Amino acid sequence: MEGVKKALQQVHELGFVHCDVSASNVFLNYTHAKPDSISTSSPSSPSLSLSSLSSSSPAPSPPPTTNWNNDENGKMNGRTNELTIIHVVLGDFDAVLKVGERVLHKRAVGKGWPKNVKWGDRVTEEVDWHGYKVLEHWVYKQVGVDVMDEEERNGDGDEGWTTVRAGKW
């Protein structure tokens, strides 16, 4: 999540708002290589969107150059068949607006957009930080970690997702 946060900070420093921070707009380079043999400069690493790693989607199959053998339990040479993430990139900038421009054509949908920002409103960085928090919750949920605070867990009419609360993101 640190890579997405840094990308948003850079976008904001340039005076823009992404307006569509979501799992489908976060892209990963990954490898099935053993961690001690990973080269972070490898341009041939496969890539995929973060949303394709959800628990409802099967993990991508190993690249054809992988020469490890999987046993019947999905283990590779005594290790589980897991992905090692090399790069995280925020993409899909087709909804970007300058800070203060009005939202007229395209934006995030559902829980990824704060309820208090309507069509025609002027955008601020708040929109992206809301999407970031929703994305963060989603990522942690995928790995089985509960990061909701007490108010969000007990419910306040919006499932803790759609209202940006000062100081909580």
C-alpha positions as CSV (number, residue, x, y, z in Angstrom):
1,M,0.0,0.0,0.0
2,E,3.0,2.3,0.5
3,G,3.5,2.4,-3.3
4,V,0.0,3.5,-3.9
5,K,0.3,6.1,-1.2
6,K,3.5,7.5,-2.7
7,A,1.8,7.6,-6.1
8,L,-1.1,9.6,-4.8
9,Q,1.2,12.0,-3.0
10,Q,3.0,12.6,-6.2
11,V,-0.2,13.1,-8.2
12,H,-1.4,15.6,-5.6
13,E,1.9,17.5,-5.6
14,L,1.4,18.0,-9.3
15,G,-2.0,19.5,-8.6
16,F,-4.2,16.6,-9.8
17,V,-6.7,14.2,-8.3
18,H,-6.8,10.6,-9.6
19,C,-10.6,10.3,-9.0
20,D,-10.6,6.5,-9.4
21,V,-8.4,4.8,-6.8
22,S,-9.5,1.2,-6.8
23,A,-8.1,-2.3,-6.9
24,S,-8.7,-2.5,-10.7
25,N,-6.4,0.5,-11.1
26,V,-3.4,-0.8,-9.1
27,F,-1.0,-2.9,-11.1
28,L,1.6,-5.4,-9.9
29,N,4.7,-6.9,-11.3
30,Y,5.3,-10.2,-9.6
31,T,7.4,-13.3,-9.7
32,H,7.2,-16.9,-8.6
33,A,11.0,-16.9,-8.1
34,K,12.5,-17.6,-4.7
35,P,12.9,-14.3,-2.8
36,D,16.7,-14.4,-2.8
37,S,16.8,-14.7,-6.6
38,I,14.5,-11.8,-7.4
39,S,15.9,-9.0,-9.6
40,T,13.7,-5.9,-9.1
41,S,14.9,-4.5,-12.4
42,S,13.6,-7.4,-14.5
43,P,11.4,-6.0,-17.2
44,S,10.1,-9.4,-18.1
45,S,8.1,-9.8,-14.8
46,P,4.4,-10.6,-15.5
47,S,1.9,-8.1,-14.4
48,L,-1.7,-8.0,-13.4
49,S,-4.2,-5.7,-11.6
50,L,-4.5,-6.0,-7.9
51,S,-8.2,-6.8,-8.1
52,S,-7.4,-10.1,-10.0
53,L,-5.7,-11.3,-6.8
54,S,-9.0,-11.4,-4.8
55,S,-9.9,-14.6,-2.9
56,S,-12.6,-15.2,-5.5
57,S,-10.1,-15.3,-8.3
58,P,-7.5,-18.0,-8.8
59,A,-3.9,-16.9,-8.5
60,P,-2.1,-16.4,-11.9
61,S,-0.4,-19.5,-13.1
62,P,3.4,-19.6,-13.0
63,P,5.2,-18.2,-16.1
64,P,6.3,-20.9,-18.6
65,T,10.0,-20.4,-17.7
66,T,9.4,-21.6,-14.1
67,N,11.1,-25.0,-13.8
68,W,10.0,-25.9,-10.3
69,N,7.9,-28.9,-9.6
70,N,4.6,-28.6,-7.7
71,D,3.6,-31.4,-5.5
72,E,-0.1,-32.5,-5.0
73,N,-0.5,-29.8,-2.2
74,G,0.6,-26.9,-4.5
75,K,4.0,-26.6,-2.9
76,M,7.1,-25.7,-4.9
77,N,10.3,-27.3,-3.6
78,G,8.9,-27.3,-0.1
79,R,7.5,-23.7,-0.3
80,T,4.0,-22.7,-1.0
81,N,3.1,-21.5,-4.4
82,E,2.9,-17.7,-3.6
83,L,3.6,-14.6,-5.6
84,T,6.3,-12.2,-4.6
85,I,5.4,-8.6,-5.6
86,I,8.2,-6.6,-7.2
87,H,6.5,-3.3,-8.2
88,V,3.1,-1.7,-7.4
89,V,1.9,1.0,-9.8
90,L,-1.1,3.2,-9.8
91,G,-2.6,3.4,-13.3
92,D,-5.6,4.3,-15.4
93,F,-5.5,8.0,-15.4
94,D,-8.6,8.6,-17.6
95,A,-10.6,10.2,-14.7
96,V,-7.9,12.6,-13.5
97,L,-8.9,16.2,-12.8
98,K,-7.0,19.2,-11.7
99,V,-7.6,20.0,-8.0
100,G,-10.7,22.2,-7.9
101,E,-12.2,21.1,-11.2
102,R,-15.8,19.9,-11.3
103,V,-16.6,16.2,-11.6
104,L,-18.6,16.0,-14.8
105,H,-17.7,12.9,-16.8
106,K,-16.0,10.0,-15.0
107,R,-15.1,9.0,-11.5
108,A,-14.9,6.0,-9.1
109,V,-18.1,4.2,-8.3
110,G,-19.7,2.6,-5.3
111,K,-17.8,2.6,-2.0
112,G,-14.7,4.0,-3.8
113,W,-16.3,7.5,-4.0
114,P,-17.3,9.5,-0.9
115,K,-21.0,10.2,-0.6
116,N,-20.5,13.8,0.3
117,V,-18.9,14.6,-3.2
118,K,-21.6,14.8,-5.9
119,W,-21.5,15.1,-9.6
120,G,-20.7,18.7,-10.4
121,D,-18.8,19.3,-7.2
122,R,-15.2,20.5,-7.2
123,V,-12.7,17.8,-6.4
124,T,-10.0,17.8,-3.7
125,E,-7.4,15.2,-2.6
126,E,-10.1,14.0,-0.1
127,V,-11.6,11.9,-3.0
128,D,-8.4,10.0,-3.5
129,W,-7.7,9.4,0.2
130,H,-11.2,8.1,0.6
131,G,-10.6,5.6,-2.3
132,Y,-7.2,4.8,-0.8
133,K,-8.8,3.9,2.6
134,V,-11.4,1.7,0.9
135,L,-8.6,0.0,-1.1
136,E,-6.6,-0.5,2.0
137,H,-9.5,-2.2,3.8
138,W,-10.0,-4.4,0.8
139,V,-6.4,-5.4,0.6
140,Y,-6.2,-6.3,4.3
141,K,-9.5,-8.2,4.1
142,Q,-8.0,-10.3,1.2
143,V,-5.1,-11.4,3.6
144,G,-7.4,-11.9,6.6
145,V,-6.5,-8.8,8.6
146,D,-9.3,-6.7,10.3
147,V,-8.3,-3.0,10.2
148,M,-11.7,-1.5,10.9
149,D,-12.0,0.7,13.9
150,E,-14.8,0.2,16.5
151,E,-17.2,2.7,14.9
152,E,-16.8,1.0,11.5
153,R,-17.2,-2.5,12.9
154,N,-20.4,-1.6,14.7
155,G,-21.8,0.1,11.7
156,D,-22.9,3.7,11.4
157,G,-25.3,3.4,8.4
158,D,-22.5,3.5,5.8
159,E,-20.5,0.4,6.6
160,G,-17.5,2.6,7.5
161,W,-16.6,3.0,3.8
162,T,-18.4,6.0,2.3
163,T,-17.8,8.8,4.7
164,V,-14.3,10.3,5.1
165,R,-13.7,11.0,8.8
166,A,-11.2,13.6,9.7
167,G,-8.0,12.1,11.0
168,K,-8.8,8.5,10.2
169,W,-7.1,8.3,6.9
